[in-house]
Amino acid sequence: MKSVCFYFKIHQPYRLKRYRFFDIGNDHYYYDDFADDEIITRVAQNSYIPMADTLLDMIQQSNREFKFAISISGTAIEQLQMYVPEYIDKLRQLSETGCVEFLSGTYSHSLASLEDPEEFMREVKAHDDLIYRLFGQKPKVFANTELIYDDEIAMMVASMGFKTTLTDGSKHILGWKSPNYVYRACTAPDLKLLLTNDKLADDISMNFNNPEWDEYPLTADKYVNWIASLPEEEQVVNLLMSMDTFGSFLPAGTGIFEFMKALPMFGKEKGIQFTTPSEAVAKLKPVDELSIPYPISGIDEARDVSAWKGNELQREALRKLYAVAERVSLCQDRRLKQDWEYLQSSDHFYYMSTKNMADGASHAAFSPYDSPFAAFTNYMNVLADFLVRVEEQYPESMDNEELNSLLLTIRNQADEITSLKKEVTSLRTDMENREENLIEVEEKPAKKAPAKKTAANKAAVKKAAAGKSAVAKEKK
């Protein structure tokens, strides 16, 4: 039986306001709250909420046989909590069905996996802690920012305890191989790889409302037939799409919600199972290992990381930002740490792209700036003020030896705290076990304890025995 895994991505960055050179040192608030409010409220009303209702209906109508995964960033969750809290309730409803799996990822949808391993791991932990607090799920499958992946990232992901990661089924990596299998990472053999089927995903997100497409119009039964006609040995089809595709890029009037609702019924007729990624990898074994020495992603035609690191503007901004990573990790300024989180969002660097042709048009369509240079200038003005604040906390005059000493002290303290927490947990468990034993003893009926044989008792017993022996002799 073929398995289909739908992945719905939700991400919103904190957008920067117009920040001039003369604001540096005077204005420490960088964000366009009006734009954030307007955009996420509009997208939620047009897309997120109606799609959540559609998915809930699909789960109920299929008797909970329709399952899928959601990948949502921490910054998106924060904005939803602030401006559209009712959508968080919708996500909780979906989670409570048991048919939805939340994926792990970076908190701010950042590029930390390419720039700073320690910051990358911190972001993933922060993201997963938030998912657990809100939805009661501990993510088991990892999906990096825009599916960025290579052999080094595989080792970092495996070191965090993940057994599965999702990445792009790039043609230049797979060659003649199909993305519809489970693979394993060559640098971390225990890490399973799920690869997206970009063609089948694009047939919905890019071509559903395209009258010039050869297969237009796309119907649910036609789409299911395509999946069913794949070679029998190809067992898992991974379809990643942005949640705002449904209702925003493909408005409700196109019939996209009715198309989705019909999929479970036609899938059941063809013996196709809609499942979560964890369920898929639990029953499927890797068929081969993949070596990916250079980073890939699910963005642009090249499927590499040039969308964020393709020109000197982007690389300079990233260098300046991550150069202060260690210093920011030392500070206790909550607002500074929050700004650090928001300034890492990959969107800021995406807007600086100078690509041409179709990729360039895509970048320009999402950017709030007139040009890549305007995006770079605005970001660097903000970053300049941020660096001044970092400098006030930990001056650049502090040499590396002193900084490393502070880092070592903090890490040792963290290790000691972790050790003490384990010791406290162990002691608490012992105390609870003792209390349970005492309660059991008190509840049992009291038994008369046998009298202890003291020395006097022993003497009396011997004397009585001797007397009995003498009487017996006299009778003889």
DAVENKA-V167233 format. One record per backbone hydrogen bond with DSSP energy under -1.0 kcal/mol. CO is the residue of the C=O (numbers start at 1). NH is the residue of the N-H. Records with the same first field share a line. If there is no record, write none. Layout:
CO = NH, NH
//
This chain:
2 = 273
3 = 237
4 = 275
5 = 239
6 = 69
7 = 241
8 = 71
9 = 243
10 = 73
15 = 32
20 = 23
21 = 24
23 = 26, 27
30 = 17
31 = 33
32 = 36
33 = 37
34 = 38
35 = 39
36 = 40
37 = 41
38 = 42
39 = 43
40 = 44
41 = 45
42 = 46
43 = 47, 48
44 = 49
47 = 51
48 = 52
49 = 53
50 = 54
51 = 55
52 = 56
53 = 57
54 = 58
55 = 59
56 = 60
57 = 61
58 = 62
59 = 64
60 = 63
68 = 101
69 = 8
70 = 103
71 = 10
73 = 77
74 = 78
75 = 79
76 = 80
77 = 81
78 = 82
79 = 83
80 = 84
84 = 87
85 = 89
86 = 90
87 = 91
88 = 92
89 = 93
90 = 94
91 = 95
92 = 96
95 = 98
99 = 68
101 = 70
104 = 143
107 = 74, 75
109 = 346
111 = 114
112 = 116
116 = 120
117 = 121
118 = 122
119 = 123
120 = 124
121 = 125
122 = 126
123 = 127
124 = 128
125 = 129
126 = 130
127 = 131
128 = 132
129 = 133
130 = 134
131 = 135
132 = 136
141 = 104
142 = 166
144 = 147
145 = 148
146 = 298
149 = 296
150 = 154
151 = 155
152 = 156
153 = 157
154 = 158
155 = 159
157 = 162
158 = 161
163 = 192
164 = 142
165 = 194
167 = 196
168 = 170
170 = 174
171 = 175
174 = 177
180 = 236
182 = 287
183 = 193
184 = 290
188 = 191
191 = 185
192 = 165
193 = 183
194 = 167
196 = 198
197 = 201
198 = 202
199 = 203
201 = 205
202 = 206, 207
204 = 208
207 = 210
210 = 213
213 = 216
219 = 223
220 = 224
221 = 225
222 = 226
223 = 227
224 = 228
225 = 229
227 = 230
231 = 234
235 = 3
237 = 5
238 = 197
239 = 7
241 = 9
242 = 245
243 = 246
244 = 249
245 = 250
250 = 247
251 = 254
252 = 255
255 = 259
256 = 260
257 = 261
258 = 262
260 = 263
262 = 266
263 = 267
264 = 268
265 = 269
266 = 270
267 = 272
268 = 271
273 = 4
276 = 280
277 = 281
278 = 282
288 = 184
290 = 186
292 = 151
296 = 149
303 = 297
305 = 308, 309
306 = 310
311 = 315
312 = 316
313 = 317
314 = 318
315 = 319
316 = 320
317 = 321
318 = 322
319 = 323
321 = 324
322 = 325
324 = 328
325 = 329
327 = 331
333 = 337
334 = 338
335 = 339
336 = 340
337 = 341
338 = 342
339 = 343
342 = 345
345 = 348
346 = 350
347 = 351
350 = 353
356 = 360
357 = 361
358 = 362
359 = 363
360 = 364
361 = 365
362 = 366
363 = 367
371 = 375
372 = 376
373 = 377
374 = 378
375 = 379
376 = 380
377 = 381
378 = 382
379 = 383
380 = 384
381 = 385
382 = 386
383 = 387
384 = 388
385 = 389
386 = 390
387 = 391
388 = 392
389 = 393
390 = 394
395 = 398
399 = 403
400 = 404
401 = 405
402 = 406
403 = 407
404 = 408
405 = 409
406 = 410
407 = 411
408 = 412
409 = 413
410 = 414
411 = 415
412 = 416
413 = 417
414 = 418
415 = 419
416 = 420
417 = 421
418 = 422
419 = 423
420 = 424
421 = 425
422 = 426
423 = 427
424 = 428
425 = 429
426 = 430
427 = 431
428 = 432
429 = 433
430 = 434
431 = 435
432 = 436
433 = 437
434 = 438
435 = 439
436 = 440
437 = 441
438 = 442
439 = 443
440 = 444
452 = 454
454 = 458
455 = 459
456 = 460
457 = 461
458 = 462
459 = 463
460 = 464
461 = 465
462 = 466
463 = 467
464 = 468
465 = 469
466 = 470
467 = 471
468 = 472
469 = 473
470 = 474
471 = 475
472 = 476
//
